[in-house]
Each structure stands twice: as structure tokens, then as C-alpha cells.
Amino acid sequence: MTATPSTPPTSPAETPGAPLRIGVLGAARIAPSALIRPAAKLPAAVVTAVAARDPERARSFAAKHGIGTVHPDYQALLDDPDLDAVYNPLPNALHAEWTLKALAAGKHVLCEKPFTANAAEARAVADAAEASGRVVMEAFHYRYHPLAARLREIVDSGELGTIRSVRTAMCFPLPVFGDIRYSYPLGGGALMDGGCYALHLLRLLGGAAQGTPEVVSAEAKLHGPDVDRAMTAELRFPGGASGRITASLWSRRLLDFSATVRGDAGELRVVNYLAPQLFHRLTVRTAAGRRRERVPGGHTYTYQLRAFTEAVLNGGPVLTPAEDAVATMGLIDDVYRAAGLRPRGQ
């Protein structure tokens, strides 16, 4: 897939004080939580348009959420000169195609995770993003909450000593087997859905001192041909630490959003890194004793949208850029191969 970036005229969003005007590709269930409600809290962002495969669904979605413009299809939304950016919550298999088309139309993109169907697509998008000069952010919302920064700070501080192992999990029950997350053609699977969080967090907590890990082995429990309902993988960091991820949509391990980092001088454990504004527990054990920390903060999606608008309007930092997504998608491909399965989109 390729995209030829365009250079549109300066938009109102590039004028100081004007809000970022965002369109939604698809009337997805996640859009209200991830975009619409956060935008209502942020003066710098406004959701002004939507398009969906079913025009009636788009009209109903727009009416429910106070969105002023309904486009007949995705391309019409991208061609709207009154939009500065798009939110892409389409099925995983469509992420690369429509992010590339958005970049070609001169739009900034907030793309849901996983970034693409596979690493080759992620590389194509990252290259197009670099060429376009547009902001492309992968929507790992947890990364923008202060808790994620605190976890990295503890690991980087050295109080745990030399890191020996990193374990991360993202498990929740989804017994609706007709859901698109169980569809291979649409880029489904437990590793794609929750496992991408587990891999991303594994890289965050082990990467600074240990480098990018490699996959050693993986085991999948299948819902159907090539579609994993659960996945475990063993990894190894260049610095010698071991890694393990566990992800599931349907298994005995029903609900687990946790991470454990063990070093030769201590251990960190966090429960509910995904939505810490609801509840979380952070525990650190060292020779000095055991302590619990509470990291205050609002909704993860609000932090994420604020970061996206700041990046577009003021050149603020992007913690989950396209280039970073290439590394995560490469690991996802490698886990699938190690488990004897095809990467998505192949």
C-alpha cells in the first residue's frame, strides 16, 4: 500500500486558538469513550463529522452524539476540507489502508491499536507519515496516563537493580464468538486485541535498559483456524532479562490487566494499568521494605486526546508514534509465527 502525501492549504486548526476538527471513520462502539466524550472536555478538540459503511447508522450516531456532518462514505470524509484530523477505529485489517488514505488527503491520524494488520503494513504507514509531515499516533491510551510514566520511572531509577524478568497480561472475557475480534480476515485474535497492549507494556518496562526483545516461543489456544482466543509467549531481551506475555479473549484466566517487573534488588507489580482512573494498585518491594503508591489522574482517553491535539497544534510529543508501532507489530508477527500461525493479513 502506498500513499502520495498532499500539502493542503493552512487550515483553521493551524491558526492559534482554533480547535482541531476531527472526523470519525466508522460509527464504532469505542468512539464515544475514546474520542467523543474526551473531546467534550477539551476546548482544543471538536468532533465535526462521521462516516460509516451504513449511512443510516452514521446518521443515528451523529444525532446521538451531536455531530454536525455525516458523509456518505469514508473517502468523502477524508476529502472534507473542513477537517484537520481523523480518528480511525475501523477493524484492524483496515487500519493501514485508511490511515494511508487519510495521510494522502493531508489529515493527521489517531489510529486505534493494533496499528495495522502486520509489520509490513506498519512500515508502509510509518514511511508515509514521515513523508507527509502529519501526526500519526497509535491509540495506546494507557501510555498517556501518569501511571505509565511512574512505572517507567521506577524501573529506570535503578531501585529494582538489574532487571531479570518482565511479565505482562491483558486478559478479559469475550464469549461473543461472532465478534470481529475472532475474524482472521478482519485482523482478529487475542494477540491482536489485548496482546498488543501486553507487548507494548513489556517493551516500555524492559526496553530502556534491556533493548528490544526477541520472541523465543509461543503457544496459542484457538477459536478457529489461525484465530487465537488465548496466547502466551516467552521473550528474551538483549540484556539477558526474560519476558512473558499472556493475552486472552476466552480462557480460564478471565480478567487480568497486570504487570510484574523483577530485578536482583526488588520487584514492581501493578494491577489495572489499562484504566487506572477507575482503580489501580502499584506495589514495590525492595530491601528497604514494601510500599504502595497511588498515582492520581483522570481518564486515559482524555490524556490521549490532549496529547494528540497538542502534537498537531503545538508540536507536542507523541509517545506512541508510527515508528514505535513498527517494532510492536514486528513482535506480534513473530509471536504468531512462533505459535505456528500466520500473521494477520498474510
Secondary structure, DSSP 8 states (H G I E B T S, - for coil): -----------GGGSTT--EEEEEES--TTHIIIIIHHHHH-TTEEEEEEE-SSHHHHHHHHHHHT--EEESSHHHHHT-TT--EEEE-S-GGGHHHHHHHHHHTT-EEEE-SS-SSSHHHHHHHHHHHHHHT--EEE--GGGGSHHHHHHHHHHHHTTT-SEEEEEEEEE-----TTSGGG-TTTT-SHIIIIIHHHHHHHHHHHHHHH-S-EEEEEEEEEEETTEEEEEEEEEE-TTS-EEEEEEESSSS---EEEEEEEETTEEEEEE--SSTTT--EEEEEETTEEEEE------HHHHHHHHHHHHHHH----SSBHHHHHHHHHHHHHHHHHTT---TT-
